[in-house]
Amino acid sequence: MSTNFSGGLSGRRRADLVEIAEALGLDTSVTVVELKDSIQKHLDDNEADLSTQPRFKGLYGRRRTSRNDESDTDTVSGEGKAEAKSVARTARKSMSRAVDRVQATFDAAGIPLPDTPLAHKVAGVANKAAESATEVAAQTVDLANNAVVAATNASQALVPTKQTQRQLRQYWNKTSNVVMKYANEGQKRVDVGVTPVREFLSSPQNLIVAFLSIELAHLLLTSSQSYNHTLFFPPAGGSTGSLDSLVGGLFSWAPKVQFTIRVPEWANWSSTSQVWGALSWWIMGTVVPALAGSSLIQMTHPAKHKGVTTRHQAAQHKQTFDPLVFALLRFFLLLWPLTTAAPTAMVDALEMTGNLQGRALAAGLMAGLVAGQQFSNSS
Protein backbone atom coordinates (compact mmCIF):
# COMPACT_ATOMS: atom_id res chain seq x y z
CA MET A 1 0.00 0.00 0.00
CA SER A 2 1.46 3.34 -1.04
CA THR A 3 2.08 6.02 1.58
CA ASN A 4 0.69 9.55 1.24
CA PHE A 5 3.38 12.17 1.96
CA SER A 6 2.67 15.50 3.66
CA GLY A 7 4.55 18.36 5.28
CA GLY A 8 7.81 20.14 4.42
CA LEU A 9 11.25 18.67 3.72
CA SER A 10 13.35 20.65 6.20
CA GLY A 11 12.72 18.57 9.35
CA ARG A 12 12.74 15.11 7.82
CA ARG A 13 15.24 12.36 8.44
CA ARG A 14 17.29 10.72 5.73
CA ALA A 15 15.09 7.60 5.71
CA ASP A 16 11.96 9.70 4.97
CA LEU A 17 13.78 11.65 2.26
CA VAL A 18 15.01 8.40 0.67
CA GLU A 19 11.44 7.05 0.65
CA ILE A 20 10.12 10.21 -1.07
CA ALA A 21 13.01 10.17 -3.57
CA GLU A 22 12.38 6.52 -4.43
CA ALA A 23 8.69 7.27 -4.94
CA LEU A 24 9.64 10.11 -7.32
CA GLY A 25 12.25 7.97 -9.10
CA LEU A 26 15.28 10.04 -8.02
CA ASP A 27 18.85 9.03 -7.11
CA THR A 28 19.26 8.32 -3.36
CA SER A 29 23.05 7.81 -3.23
CA VAL A 30 23.78 11.47 -2.40
CA THR A 31 24.06 13.57 0.74
CA VAL A 32 21.05 14.79 2.71
CA VAL A 33 21.40 18.38 1.44
CA GLU A 34 21.65 17.30 -2.21
CA LEU A 35 18.74 14.90 -1.67
CA LYS A 36 16.54 17.72 -0.35
CA ASP A 37 17.52 19.99 -3.25
CA SER A 38 16.80 17.32 -5.87
CA ILE A 39 13.38 16.48 -4.33
CA GLN A 40 12.42 20.17 -4.06
CA LYS A 41 13.51 20.84 -7.67
CA HIS A 42 11.52 17.85 -8.92
CA LEU A 43 8.43 19.04 -7.01
CA ASP A 44 8.79 22.56 -8.44
CA ASP A 45 9.23 21.33 -12.02
CA ASN A 46 6.28 18.89 -11.89
CA GLU A 47 3.91 20.88 -9.67
CA ALA A 48 1.03 20.78 -12.15
CA ASP A 49 1.09 16.97 -12.25
CA LEU A 50 2.13 16.02 -8.70
CA SER A 51 -0.08 18.51 -6.84
CA THR A 52 -3.17 16.68 -8.13
CA GLN A 53 -2.00 13.24 -7.00
CA PRO A 54 -3.19 12.27 -3.49
CA ARG A 55 0.17 10.70 -2.66
CA PHE A 56 2.20 13.89 -3.21
CA LYS A 57 -0.51 16.50 -2.67
CA GLY A 58 0.47 17.02 0.98
CA LEU A 59 3.95 18.22 -0.03
CA TYR A 60 2.41 21.39 -1.54
CA GLY A 61 0.75 22.65 1.66
CA ARG A 62 2.57 25.99 1.68
CA ARG A 63 1.80 26.62 -1.97
CA ARG A 64 -1.93 26.34 -1.24
CA THR A 65 -1.47 29.06 1.34
CA SER A 66 0.15 31.31 -1.25
CA ARG A 67 -2.73 30.61 -3.63
CA ASN A 68 -5.21 31.51 -0.88
CA ASP A 69 -3.31 34.76 -0.44
CA GLU A 70 -3.61 35.43 -4.17
CA SER A 71 -7.34 34.66 -4.05
CA ASP A 72 -7.65 37.05 -1.10
CA THR A 73 -5.90 39.70 -3.19
CA ASP A 74 -8.31 39.06 -6.06
CA THR A 75 -11.20 39.33 -3.60
CA VAL A 76 -9.89 42.67 -2.38
CA SER A 77 -9.56 43.82 -5.97
CA GLY A 78 -13.14 42.73 -6.70
CA GLU A 79 -14.41 44.53 -3.62
CA GLY A 80 -12.67 47.73 -4.78
CA LYS A 81 -14.26 47.47 -8.20
CA ALA A 82 -17.71 46.87 -6.70
CA GLU A 83 -17.34 49.85 -4.39
CA ALA A 84 -16.26 52.10 -7.28
CA LYS A 85 -19.24 50.93 -9.37
CA SER A 86 -21.63 51.65 -6.49
CA VAL A 87 -20.21 55.19 -6.24
CA ALA A 88 -20.79 55.74 -9.96
CA ARG A 89 -24.31 54.35 -9.71
CA THR A 90 -25.11 56.69 -6.78
CA ALA A 91 -23.80 59.68 -8.76
CA ARG A 92 -26.03 58.85 -11.73
CA LYS A 93 -29.06 58.45 -9.47
CA SER A 94 -28.38 61.82 -7.82
CA MET A 95 -28.14 63.53 -11.23
CA SER A 96 -31.40 61.90 -12.36
CA ARG A 97 -33.16 63.08 -9.18
CA ALA A 98 -31.92 66.64 -9.80
CA VAL A 99 -33.30 66.61 -13.35
CA ASP A 100 -36.63 65.21 -12.10
CA ARG A 101 -36.86 67.96 -9.47
CA VAL A 102 -36.32 70.65 -12.12
CA GLN A 103 -39.02 69.10 -14.25
CA ALA A 104 -41.39 68.86 -11.25
CA THR A 105 -40.79 72.52 -10.38
CA PHE A 106 -41.73 73.64 -13.88
CA ASP A 107 -44.80 71.40 -13.85
CA ALA A 108 -46.00 72.75 -10.49
CA ALA A 109 -45.61 76.34 -11.65
CA GLY A 110 -47.65 75.60 -14.75
CA ILE A 111 -44.83 76.65 -17.02
CA PRO A 112 -44.88 74.49 -20.09
CA LEU A 113 -41.68 73.41 -21.62
CA PRO A 114 -42.43 73.41 -25.28
CA ASP A 115 -40.09 72.28 -27.95
CA THR A 116 -38.03 75.46 -27.72
CA PRO A 117 -34.31 76.18 -27.76
CA LEU A 118 -34.44 76.77 -23.98
CA ALA A 119 -35.95 73.37 -23.38
CA HIS A 120 -33.38 71.75 -25.63
CA LYS A 121 -30.59 73.60 -23.81
CA VAL A 122 -31.88 72.48 -20.37
CA ALA A 123 -32.18 68.90 -21.57
CA GLY A 124 -28.69 69.07 -23.13
CA VAL A 125 -27.18 70.41 -19.92
CA ALA A 126 -28.83 67.61 -17.96
CA ASN A 127 -27.62 64.96 -20.41
CA LYS A 128 -24.06 66.38 -20.38
CA ALA A 129 -24.08 66.39 -16.59
CA ALA A 130 -25.20 62.77 -16.54
CA GLU A 131 -22.53 61.80 -19.11
CA SER A 132 -19.85 63.66 -17.11
CA ALA A 133 -20.88 61.84 -13.96
CA THR A 134 -20.72 58.53 -15.83
CA GLU A 135 -17.23 59.32 -17.19
CA VAL A 136 -16.01 60.37 -13.74
CA ALA A 137 -17.35 57.14 -12.29
CA ALA A 138 -15.66 55.10 -15.03
CA GLN A 139 -12.35 56.90 -14.44
CA THR A 140 -12.70 56.26 -10.72
CA VAL A 141 -13.21 52.56 -11.39
CA ASP A 142 -10.11 52.49 -13.66
CA LEU A 143 -7.99 54.30 -11.07
CA ALA A 144 -9.12 51.90 -8.37
CA ASN A 145 -8.29 48.91 -10.56
CA ASN A 146 -4.84 50.32 -11.41
CA ALA A 147 -4.12 51.03 -7.74
CA VAL A 148 -5.10 47.50 -6.72
CA VAL A 149 -2.98 45.96 -9.51
CA ALA A 150 0.03 48.15 -8.61
CA ALA A 151 -0.27 47.25 -4.92
CA THR A 152 -0.49 43.55 -5.79
CA ASN A 153 2.59 43.72 -8.03
CA ALA A 154 4.55 45.65 -5.40
CA SER A 155 3.69 43.13 -2.69
CA GLN A 156 4.70 40.26 -4.95
CA ALA A 157 7.96 42.00 -5.89
CA LEU A 158 8.90 42.59 -2.24
CA VAL A 159 8.45 38.92 -1.31
CA PRO A 160 11.30 36.80 -2.74
CA THR A 161 10.39 33.48 -4.25
CA LYS A 162 11.59 30.20 -2.80
CA GLN A 163 13.83 29.66 -5.81
CA THR A 164 15.64 32.97 -5.12
CA GLN A 165 16.02 32.13 -1.43
CA ARG A 166 17.48 28.73 -2.29
CA GLN A 167 19.98 30.25 -4.73
CA LEU A 168 21.07 32.86 -2.18
CA ARG A 169 21.49 30.17 0.48
CA GLN A 170 23.62 28.00 -1.82
CA TYR A 171 25.76 30.98 -2.86
CA TRP A 172 26.28 31.98 0.78
CA ASN A 173 27.28 28.43 1.75
CA LYS A 174 29.81 28.20 -1.10
CA THR A 175 31.29 31.61 -0.25
CA SER A 176 31.62 30.83 3.46
CA ASN A 177 33.24 27.47 2.69
CA VAL A 178 35.83 29.12 0.42
CA VAL A 179 36.61 31.80 3.04
CA MET A 180 36.99 29.21 5.81
CA LYS A 181 39.23 27.07 3.58
CA TYR A 182 41.63 29.95 2.83
CA ALA A 183 41.58 31.05 6.49
CA ASN A 184 42.53 27.55 7.68
CA GLU A 185 45.30 27.27 5.07
CA GLY A 186 46.66 30.70 6.07
CA GLN A 187 46.60 29.72 9.74
CA LYS A 188 48.56 26.55 8.94
CA ARG A 189 51.19 28.55 7.02
CA VAL A 190 51.53 31.02 9.90
CA ASP A 191 51.89 28.17 12.39
CA VAL A 192 54.62 26.56 10.27
CA GLY A 193 56.60 29.82 10.24
CA VAL A 194 55.96 30.91 13.83
CA THR A 195 56.40 27.56 15.61
CA PRO A 196 60.24 27.41 15.25
CA VAL A 197 60.60 31.00 16.47
CA ARG A 198 58.28 30.35 19.42
CA GLU A 199 60.17 27.20 20.38
CA PHE A 200 63.50 29.04 20.14
CA LEU A 201 62.37 31.96 22.34
CA SER A 202 60.73 29.67 24.91
CA SER A 203 64.17 29.07 26.45
CA PRO A 204 65.53 31.82 28.77
CA GLN A 205 69.06 31.43 27.37
CA ASN A 206 67.86 31.87 23.78
CA LEU A 207 65.75 34.86 24.80
CA ILE A 208 68.82 36.56 26.29
CA VAL A 209 70.84 35.83 23.14
CA ALA A 210 68.07 37.38 20.98
CA PHE A 211 67.93 40.55 23.11
CA LEU A 212 71.73 40.95 23.09
CA SER A 213 71.88 40.45 19.31
CA ILE A 214 69.28 43.16 18.71
CA GLU A 215 71.07 45.53 21.08
CA LEU A 216 74.44 44.85 19.40
CA ALA A 217 73.02 45.58 15.94
CA HIS A 218 71.54 48.84 17.23
CA LEU A 219 74.89 49.77 18.79
CA LEU A 220 76.78 49.25 15.52
CA LEU A 221 74.26 51.26 13.51
CA THR A 222 74.32 54.09 16.07
CA SER A 223 78.07 54.40 16.56
CA SER A 224 79.13 53.95 12.92
CA GLN A 225 78.87 56.78 10.40
CA SER A 226 76.89 56.27 7.19
CA TYR A 227 76.82 58.41 4.06
CA ASN A 228 74.77 58.54 0.88
CA HIS A 229 76.44 56.95 -2.12
CA THR A 230 75.19 57.47 -5.67
CA LEU A 231 75.71 54.50 -7.97
CA PHE A 232 75.59 54.69 -11.76
CA PHE A 233 74.83 51.88 -14.19
CA PRO A 234 76.46 51.36 -16.51
CA PRO A 235 79.44 52.94 -14.70
CA ALA A 236 81.32 55.81 -16.23
CA GLY A 237 84.36 54.81 -18.23
CA GLY A 238 87.43 54.62 -16.03
CA SER A 239 91.06 54.15 -16.83
CA THR A 240 92.05 51.69 -19.52
CA GLY A 241 91.99 48.09 -18.32
CA SER A 242 89.83 48.77 -15.23
CA LEU A 243 86.67 46.88 -14.28
CA ASP A 244 84.55 50.02 -14.72
CA SER A 245 85.65 50.38 -18.33
CA LEU A 246 84.86 46.70 -19.02
CA VAL A 247 81.32 46.89 -17.57
CA GLY A 248 80.72 50.25 -19.29
CA GLY A 249 81.74 48.79 -22.65
CA LEU A 250 79.54 45.70 -22.26
CA PHE A 251 76.45 47.70 -21.30
CA SER A 252 77.03 50.81 -23.40
CA TRP A 253 73.72 50.17 -25.18
CA ALA A 254 71.71 50.23 -21.92
CA PRO A 255 70.02 53.42 -20.63
CA LYS A 256 71.74 55.35 -17.87
CA VAL A 257 70.38 54.60 -14.39
CA GLN A 258 71.44 56.09 -11.06
CA PHE A 259 70.23 55.42 -7.52
CA THR A 260 71.32 56.52 -4.05
CA ILE A 261 71.87 54.18 -1.10
CA ARG A 262 73.04 54.83 2.46
CA VAL A 263 75.88 52.56 3.57
CA PRO A 264 78.41 52.79 6.41
CA GLU A 265 81.95 53.85 5.63
CA TRP A 266 84.72 51.27 5.58
CA ALA A 267 86.72 53.63 7.78
CA ASN A 268 84.37 52.77 10.67
CA TRP A 269 86.04 49.36 10.93
CA SER A 270 89.60 50.63 11.07
CA SER A 271 91.70 50.15 14.19
CA THR A 272 91.34 53.83 15.13
CA SER A 273 87.57 53.94 14.76
CA GLN A 274 85.34 54.83 17.72
CA VAL A 275 83.13 51.80 17.00
CA TRP A 276 85.59 49.48 18.71
CA GLY A 277 85.71 51.68 21.79
CA ALA A 278 81.91 51.78 22.08
CA LEU A 279 81.71 48.03 21.54
CA SER A 280 84.36 47.39 24.22
CA TRP A 281 82.59 49.60 26.77
CA TRP A 282 79.27 47.87 26.02
CA ILE A 283 80.74 44.38 26.49
CA MET A 284 82.91 45.15 29.51
CA GLY A 285 80.40 47.44 31.19
CA THR A 286 77.07 45.63 30.73
CA VAL A 287 77.67 42.04 29.57
CA VAL A 288 80.77 40.66 31.29
CA PRO A 289 79.87 41.77 34.88
CA ALA A 290 76.35 40.35 34.54
CA LEU A 291 77.71 37.08 33.12
CA ALA A 292 80.25 36.78 35.94
CA GLY A 293 77.67 37.48 38.62
CA SER A 294 75.16 35.02 37.18
CA SER A 295 77.85 32.32 37.15
CA LEU A 296 78.45 32.79 40.89
CA ILE A 297 74.85 33.32 42.03
CA GLN A 298 72.29 30.61 41.28
CA MET A 299 68.61 31.30 42.02
CA THR A 300 67.24 28.22 40.23
CA HIS A 301 68.43 24.69 40.91
CA PRO A 302 67.75 21.49 38.98
CA ALA A 303 65.30 19.05 40.49
CA LYS A 304 66.82 16.42 42.75
CA HIS A 305 66.68 12.85 41.41
CA LYS A 306 66.38 9.88 43.66
CA GLY A 307 68.80 7.02 43.26
CA VAL A 308 72.35 6.89 42.03
CA THR A 309 73.47 9.77 39.77
CA THR A 310 76.05 8.97 37.15
CA ARG A 311 78.91 11.24 36.11
CA HIS A 312 77.26 11.91 32.74
CA GLN A 313 74.00 12.99 34.42
CA ALA A 314 75.84 15.28 36.83
CA ALA A 315 77.67 16.99 33.97
CA GLN A 316 74.46 17.29 31.99
CA HIS A 317 72.56 19.07 34.78
CA LYS A 318 75.43 21.47 35.50
CA GLN A 319 74.46 25.03 34.54
CA THR A 320 77.04 27.65 33.52
CA PHE A 321 75.01 30.77 34.41
CA ASP A 322 71.59 31.66 35.77
CA PRO A 323 69.49 33.55 33.13
CA LEU A 324 67.35 35.30 35.74
CA VAL A 325 70.38 36.59 37.69
CA PHE A 326 72.02 37.70 34.43
CA ALA A 327 68.91 39.68 33.39
CA LEU A 328 68.53 41.33 36.81
CA LEU A 329 72.23 42.28 37.07
CA ARG A 330 72.26 43.71 33.57
CA PHE A 331 69.11 45.72 34.32
CA PHE A 332 70.91 47.18 37.36
CA LEU A 333 74.05 47.96 35.32
CA LEU A 334 71.99 49.90 32.73
CA LEU A 335 70.06 51.77 35.43
CA TRP A 336 73.23 52.79 37.25
CA PRO A 337 74.45 55.34 34.59
CA LEU A 338 71.08 57.09 34.84
CA THR A 339 71.81 58.03 38.47
CA THR A 340 74.35 60.44 39.93
CA ALA A 341 76.28 57.58 41.58
CA ALA A 342 77.85 56.39 38.30
CA PRO A 343 81.30 57.68 37.28
CA THR A 344 81.29 60.41 34.66
CA ALA A 345 83.71 58.53 32.39
CA MET A 346 81.41 55.50 32.34
CA VAL A 347 78.35 57.62 31.56
CA ASP A 348 80.15 59.42 28.71
CA ALA A 349 81.42 56.16 27.26
CA LEU A 350 78.06 54.40 27.41
CA GLU A 351 76.34 57.38 25.80
CA MET A 352 78.36 56.62 22.68
CA THR A 353 76.48 53.30 22.38
CA GLY A 354 73.08 54.95 22.04
CA ASN A 355 70.15 56.03 24.17
CA LEU A 356 70.73 54.90 27.76
CA GLN A 357 67.07 55.22 28.75
CA GLY A 358 66.00 52.98 25.86
CA ARG A 359 68.61 50.37 26.75
CA ALA A 360 67.47 50.37 30.37
CA LEU A 361 63.86 49.84 29.33
CA ALA A 362 64.89 46.97 27.04
CA ALA A 363 66.88 45.37 29.88
CA GLY A 364 63.87 45.68 32.19
CA LEU A 365 61.65 44.01 29.59
CA MET A 366 64.16 41.19 29.20
CA ALA A 367 64.32 40.67 32.97
CA GLY A 368 60.53 40.52 33.21
CA LEU A 369 60.24 37.97 30.40
CA VAL A 370 62.98 35.77 31.84
CA ALA A 371 61.40 35.91 35.30
CA GLY A 372 58.03 34.93 33.85
CA GLN A 373 59.56 31.96 32.03
CA GLN A 374 61.40 30.82 35.15
CA PHE A 375 58.29 30.99 37.31
CA SER A 376 56.18 29.17 34.71
CA ASN A 377 58.78 26.41 34.39
CA SER A 378 59.08 25.97 38.16
CA SER A 379 55.30 25.76 38.74
Buried (B, 14 or more C-beta within 10 A) or exposed (E): EEEEBEEEBEEBEEEBBBBBBEBBEBEEEBEEEEBBBBBBEBBBEEBEEBBEEEBBBEBBEEBEEEEEEEEEBEEEBEEBBEEBBEBBEEBBEEBEEEBEEBBEEBEEEEEEBEEEEEEEEBEEEBEEEBEEBBEEBEEBBEEBBEEBEEBBEEEEEEEEEEEEEBEEEEEEEEEEEEEEEEEEEEEEEEEEEEEEEEEEBEEBEEBBEBBBEEBBEBBBEEBBEEEEEEEEEBBEBEEEEEEBBEBBEEEEEEEEEEEEEEEBEEEBEEEEBEBBBBBEBBBEBBBEBBBEBBBEBEEBEEEEEEEEEEEEEEEEEEEEBBBBBBBBBBBBBBBBBBEEEBEEEBBEBBEBBBEBEEBBEBBBEBBEBBBEBBEEEEE
